[in-house]
Each structure stands twice: as structure tokens, then as C-alpha cells.
Amino acid sequence: MDELKALAGGGLVLPTPAYIFGLILFGLIGFAAYRYGKRTARQKVRWIGVALMLYPYAISGTAMLYVVGFALCLGLYVWRD
């Protein structure tokens, strides 16, 4: 337990379960979108899939993770055709 306190004192904290769930959820959606965009030669869908897979590594807040993820999924829905 002292190790966790030392890490938290150094600015390193463990992600919440909600963050990990969002990371996995949007990563899987992104992977499926990338595969679909590649198979059907839709560049916008492919790049939104890449963005869905990679953006969680740049965002540390759980609320922002879900806001950006839902916005990208909305873009994926709009540009699916």
C-alpha cells in the first residue's frame, strides 16, 4: 500500500475501472471501424477507426475519454456511407 501512495505522490495514479472499460470499448469499436473502412475502401471510416484506437493514450480524464469517444462514434455513424 505504501508503494501506491509513493506513486500517487509522484503524480502517477492508476486508471479507474470506468476509464479502462472506455479504453477497451472505444478500442474495439475503432478496430472494427478500421477493418470495415479498409475492406470497403472508405478512407474517412478507416481514419476515424484509427483515431478511436489511439486517442485514449492522449487523454487522461475519464469524462473527456467518453465525450471524445462518443463524438468520434457519432462521426463514424454520419460518415459510414
ABEGO torsion letter per residue (X at the ends): XAAAAAAAAAGBBBBBAAAAAAAAAAAAAAAAAAAAAAAAGBAAAAAAAAAAAAAAAABABAAAAAAAAAAAAAAAAAAAX
